[in-house]
């Protein structure tokens, strides 16, 4: 089989296909890891932003902060995670005793 040129070509094509398939699988895996990491970073930033808003309320006790958070949590155009974070901040603020 390896004596003929056709046999060598077939083996080369099989090896090339296997290498391309392996590279494709690796690239898809790296893409998924990257997307997951970006989603995790975005979620952490949302949490920090809501904590900052809650900190502003704790420092000022301004009810407008609750109004802004309520508007965000009711806005259906906002991302679900943003709305959930705003609702969580409202719950944390309401659980505080003055």
PyMOL CGO cylinders between C-alpha atoms (Angstrom):
from pymol import cmd
from pymol.cgo import CYLINDER

trace = [
    CYLINDER, 0.00, 0.00, 0.00, 2.79, 2.46, 0.83, 0.3, 1, 1, 1, 1, 1, 1,
    CYLINDER, 2.79, 2.46, 0.83, 4.63, 1.57, -2.35, 0.3, 1, 1, 1, 1, 1, 1,
    CYLINDER, 4.63, 1.57, -2.35, 2.13, 3.24, -4.61, 0.3, 1, 1, 1, 1, 1, 1,
    CYLINDER, 2.13, 3.24, -4.61, 1.73, 6.97, -4.87, 0.3, 1, 1, 1, 1, 1, 1,
    CYLINDER, 1.73, 6.97, -4.87, -2.03, 6.65, -4.51, 0.3, 1, 1, 1, 1, 1, 1,
    CYLINDER, -2.03, 6.65, -4.51, -1.71, 4.79, -1.18, 0.3, 1, 1, 1, 1, 1, 1,
    CYLINDER, -1.71, 4.79, -1.18, 0.64, 7.43, 0.20, 0.3, 1, 1, 1, 1, 1, 1,
    CYLINDER, 0.64, 7.43, 0.20, -1.72, 10.18, -0.90, 0.3, 1, 1, 1, 1, 1, 1,
    CYLINDER, -1.72, 10.18, -0.90, -4.68, 8.50, 0.81, 0.3, 1, 1, 1, 1, 1, 1,
    CYLINDER, -4.68, 8.50, 0.81, -2.72, 8.12, 4.07, 0.3, 1, 1, 1, 1, 1, 1,
    CYLINDER, -2.72, 8.12, 4.07, -1.65, 11.76, 3.85, 0.3, 1, 1, 1, 1, 1, 1,
    CYLINDER, -1.65, 11.76, 3.85, -5.26, 12.90, 3.32, 0.3, 1, 1, 1, 1, 1, 1,
    CYLINDER, -5.26, 12.90, 3.32, -6.49, 10.82, 6.25, 0.3, 1, 1, 1, 1, 1, 1,
    CYLINDER, -6.49, 10.82, 6.25, -3.80, 12.28, 8.53, 0.3, 1, 1, 1, 1, 1, 1,
    CYLINDER, -3.80, 12.28, 8.53, -4.55, 15.79, 7.30, 0.3, 1, 1, 1, 1, 1, 1,
    CYLINDER, -4.55, 15.79, 7.30, -8.28, 15.31, 7.95, 0.3, 1, 1, 1, 1, 1, 1,
    CYLINDER, -8.28, 15.31, 7.95, -7.61, 14.00, 11.46, 0.3, 1, 1, 1, 1, 1, 1,
    CYLINDER, -7.61, 14.00, 11.46, -5.34, 16.98, 12.23, 0.3, 1, 1, 1, 1, 1, 1,
    CYLINDER, -5.34, 16.98, 12.23, -7.95, 19.44, 10.91, 0.3, 1, 1, 1, 1, 1, 1,
    CYLINDER, -7.95, 19.44, 10.91, -10.68, 17.78, 12.97, 0.3, 1, 1, 1, 1, 1, 1,
    CYLINDER, -10.68, 17.78, 12.97, -8.54, 17.88, 16.13, 0.3, 1, 1, 1, 1, 1, 1,
    CYLINDER, -8.54, 17.88, 16.13, -7.71, 21.55, 15.55, 0.3, 1, 1, 1, 1, 1, 1,
    CYLINDER, -7.71, 21.55, 15.55, -11.39, 22.34, 15.04, 0.3, 1, 1, 1, 1, 1, 1,
    CYLINDER, -11.39, 22.34, 15.04, -12.36, 20.60, 18.27, 0.3, 1, 1, 1, 1, 1, 1,
    CYLINDER, -12.36, 20.60, 18.27, -9.69, 22.54, 20.16, 0.3, 1, 1, 1, 1, 1, 1,
    CYLINDER, -9.69, 22.54, 20.16, -10.82, 25.84, 18.67, 0.3, 1, 1, 1, 1, 1, 1,
    CYLINDER, -10.82, 25.84, 18.67, -14.45, 25.22, 19.62, 0.3, 1, 1, 1, 1, 1, 1,
    CYLINDER, -14.45, 25.22, 19.62, -13.39, 24.31, 23.16, 0.3, 1, 1, 1, 1, 1, 1,
    CYLINDER, -13.39, 24.31, 23.16, -11.34, 27.48, 23.51, 0.3, 1, 1, 1, 1, 1, 1,
    CYLINDER, -11.34, 27.48, 23.51, -14.22, 29.58, 22.19, 0.3, 1, 1, 1, 1, 1, 1,
    CYLINDER, -14.22, 29.58, 22.19, -16.62, 28.09, 24.74, 0.3, 1, 1, 1, 1, 1, 1,
    CYLINDER, -16.62, 28.09, 24.74, -14.17, 28.71, 27.57, 0.3, 1, 1, 1, 1, 1, 1,
    CYLINDER, -14.17, 28.71, 27.57, -13.75, 32.31, 26.43, 0.3, 1, 1, 1, 1, 1, 1,
    CYLINDER, -13.75, 32.31, 26.43, -17.51, 32.89, 26.24, 0.3, 1, 1, 1, 1, 1, 1,
    CYLINDER, -17.51, 32.89, 26.24, -18.00, 31.42, 29.72, 0.3, 1, 1, 1, 1, 1, 1,
    CYLINDER, -18.00, 31.42, 29.72, -15.23, 33.59, 31.14, 0.3, 1, 1, 1, 1, 1, 1,
    CYLINDER, -15.23, 33.59, 31.14, -16.73, 36.71, 29.58, 0.3, 1, 1, 1, 1, 1, 1,
    CYLINDER, -16.73, 36.71, 29.58, -20.16, 35.87, 31.01, 0.3, 1, 1, 1, 1, 1, 1,
    CYLINDER, -20.16, 35.87, 31.01, -18.62, 35.39, 34.45, 0.3, 1, 1, 1, 1, 1, 1,
    CYLINDER, -18.62, 35.39, 34.45, -16.83, 38.71, 34.25, 0.3, 1, 1, 1, 1, 1, 1,
    CYLINDER, -16.83, 38.71, 34.25, -20.02, 40.48, 33.19, 0.3, 1, 1, 1, 1, 1, 1,
    CYLINDER, -20.02, 40.48, 33.19, -21.93, 38.92, 36.07, 0.3, 1, 1, 1, 1, 1, 1,
    CYLINDER, -21.93, 38.92, 36.07, -19.26, 40.04, 38.53, 0.3, 1, 1, 1, 1, 1, 1,
    CYLINDER, -19.26, 40.04, 38.53, -19.38, 43.59, 37.14, 0.3, 1, 1, 1, 1, 1, 1,
    CYLINDER, -19.38, 43.59, 37.14, -23.17, 43.65, 37.50, 0.3, 1, 1, 1, 1, 1, 1,
    CYLINDER, -23.17, 43.65, 37.50, -22.87, 42.57, 41.11, 0.3, 1, 1, 1, 1, 1, 1,
    CYLINDER, -22.87, 42.57, 41.11, -20.28, 45.25, 41.85, 0.3, 1, 1, 1, 1, 1, 1,
    CYLINDER, -20.28, 45.25, 41.85, -22.46, 47.90, 40.20, 0.3, 1, 1, 1, 1, 1, 1,
    CYLINDER, -22.46, 47.90, 40.20, -25.49, 46.93, 42.28, 0.3, 1, 1, 1, 1, 1, 1,
    CYLINDER, -25.49, 46.93, 42.28, -23.38, 46.88, 45.43, 0.3, 1, 1, 1, 1, 1, 1,
    CYLINDER, -23.38, 46.88, 45.43, -22.16, 50.38, 44.56, 0.3, 1, 1, 1, 1, 1, 1,
    CYLINDER, -22.16, 50.38, 44.56, -25.74, 51.55, 44.11, 0.3, 1, 1, 1, 1, 1, 1,
    CYLINDER, -25.74, 51.55, 44.11, -26.66, 49.96, 47.44, 0.3, 1, 1, 1, 1, 1, 1,
    CYLINDER, -26.66, 49.96, 47.44, -23.65, 51.70, 49.02, 0.3, 1, 1, 1, 1, 1, 1,
    CYLINDER, -23.65, 51.70, 49.02, -24.91, 55.01, 47.71, 0.3, 1, 1, 1, 1, 1, 1,
    CYLINDER, -24.91, 55.01, 47.71, -28.23, 54.34, 49.40, 0.3, 1, 1, 1, 1, 1, 1,
    CYLINDER, -28.23, 54.34, 49.40, -26.59, 53.35, 52.69, 0.3, 1, 1, 1, 1, 1, 1,
    CYLINDER, -26.59, 53.35, 52.69, -24.59, 56.57, 52.66, 0.3, 1, 1, 1, 1, 1, 1,
    CYLINDER, -24.59, 56.57, 52.66, -27.45, 58.90, 51.72, 0.3, 1, 1, 1, 1, 1, 1,
    CYLINDER, -27.45, 58.90, 51.72, -30.68, 57.01, 52.55, 0.3, 1, 1, 1, 1, 1, 1,
    CYLINDER, -30.68, 57.01, 52.55, -32.08, 58.60, 49.41, 0.3, 1, 1, 1, 1, 1, 1,
    CYLINDER, -32.08, 58.60, 49.41, -35.27, 56.87, 48.28, 0.3, 1, 1, 1, 1, 1, 1,
    CYLINDER, -35.27, 56.87, 48.28, -34.56, 57.81, 44.65, 0.3, 1, 1, 1, 1, 1, 1,
    CYLINDER, -34.56, 57.81, 44.65, -32.00, 54.99, 44.61, 0.3, 1, 1, 1, 1, 1, 1,
    CYLINDER, -32.00, 54.99, 44.61, -34.79, 52.49, 45.26, 0.3, 1, 1, 1, 1, 1, 1,
    CYLINDER, -34.79, 52.49, 45.26, -36.85, 54.12, 42.51, 0.3, 1, 1, 1, 1, 1, 1,
    CYLINDER, -36.85, 54.12, 42.51, -34.00, 53.76, 40.02, 0.3, 1, 1, 1, 1, 1, 1,
    CYLINDER, -34.00, 53.76, 40.02, -33.44, 50.11, 40.98, 0.3, 1, 1, 1, 1, 1, 1,
    CYLINDER, -33.44, 50.11, 40.98, -37.17, 49.42, 40.73, 0.3, 1, 1, 1, 1, 1, 1,
    CYLINDER, -37.17, 49.42, 40.73, -37.27, 50.97, 37.25, 0.3, 1, 1, 1, 1, 1, 1,
    CYLINDER, -37.27, 50.97, 37.25, -34.36, 48.77, 36.17, 0.3, 1, 1, 1, 1, 1, 1,
    CYLINDER, -34.36, 48.77, 36.17, -35.93, 45.62, 37.58, 0.3, 1, 1, 1, 1, 1, 1,
    CYLINDER, -35.93, 45.62, 37.58, -39.24, 46.32, 35.80, 0.3, 1, 1, 1, 1, 1, 1,
    CYLINDER, -39.24, 46.32, 35.80, -37.69, 47.23, 32.44, 0.3, 1, 1, 1, 1, 1, 1,
    CYLINDER, -37.69, 47.23, 32.44, -38.27, 44.26, 30.14, 0.3, 1, 1, 1, 1, 1, 1,
    CYLINDER, -38.27, 44.26, 30.14, -35.69, 45.60, 27.67, 0.3, 1, 1, 1, 1, 1, 1,
    CYLINDER, -35.69, 45.60, 27.67, -32.91, 45.05, 30.22, 0.3, 1, 1, 1, 1, 1, 1,
    CYLINDER, -32.91, 45.05, 30.22, -30.96, 41.81, 30.35, 0.3, 1, 1, 1, 1, 1, 1,
    CYLINDER, -30.96, 41.81, 30.35, -32.37, 39.25, 32.79, 0.3, 1, 1, 1, 1, 1, 1,
    CYLINDER, -32.37, 39.25, 32.79, -29.19, 39.21, 34.88, 0.3, 1, 1, 1, 1, 1, 1,
    CYLINDER, -29.19, 39.21, 34.88, -29.25, 43.00, 35.22, 0.3, 1, 1, 1, 1, 1, 1,
    CYLINDER, -29.25, 43.00, 35.22, -32.88, 42.92, 36.31, 0.3, 1, 1, 1, 1, 1, 1,
    CYLINDER, -32.88, 42.92, 36.31, -32.17, 40.15, 38.82, 0.3, 1, 1, 1, 1, 1, 1,
    CYLINDER, -32.17, 40.15, 38.82, -29.18, 42.04, 40.23, 0.3, 1, 1, 1, 1, 1, 1,
    CYLINDER, -29.18, 42.04, 40.23, -31.27, 45.20, 40.64, 0.3, 1, 1, 1, 1, 1, 1,
    CYLINDER, -31.27, 45.20, 40.64, -33.99, 43.20, 42.40, 0.3, 1, 1, 1, 1, 1, 1,
    CYLINDER, -33.99, 43.20, 42.40, -31.37, 41.64, 44.69, 0.3, 1, 1, 1, 1, 1, 1,
    CYLINDER, -31.37, 41.64, 44.69, -30.06, 45.11, 45.57, 0.3, 1, 1, 1, 1, 1, 1,
    CYLINDER, -30.06, 45.11, 45.57, -33.61, 46.22, 46.39, 0.3, 1, 1, 1, 1, 1, 1,
    CYLINDER, -33.61, 46.22, 46.39, -34.08, 43.22, 48.67, 0.3, 1, 1, 1, 1, 1, 1,
    CYLINDER, -34.08, 43.22, 48.67, -30.78, 43.91, 50.45, 0.3, 1, 1, 1, 1, 1, 1,
    CYLINDER, -30.78, 43.91, 50.45, -31.71, 47.56, 50.94, 0.3, 1, 1, 1, 1, 1, 1,
    CYLINDER, -31.71, 47.56, 50.94, -35.19, 46.70, 52.23, 0.3, 1, 1, 1, 1, 1, 1,
    CYLINDER, -35.19, 46.70, 52.23, -33.78, 44.18, 54.69, 0.3, 1, 1, 1, 1, 1, 1,
    CYLINDER, -33.78, 44.18, 54.69, -31.67, 46.90, 56.35, 0.3, 1, 1, 1, 1, 1, 1,
    CYLINDER, -31.67, 46.90, 56.35, -32.96, 48.51, 59.51, 0.3, 1, 1, 1, 1, 1, 1,
    CYLINDER, -32.96, 48.51, 59.51, -32.33, 52.19, 60.12, 0.3, 1, 1, 1, 1, 1, 1,
]
cmd.load_cgo(trace, "trace")
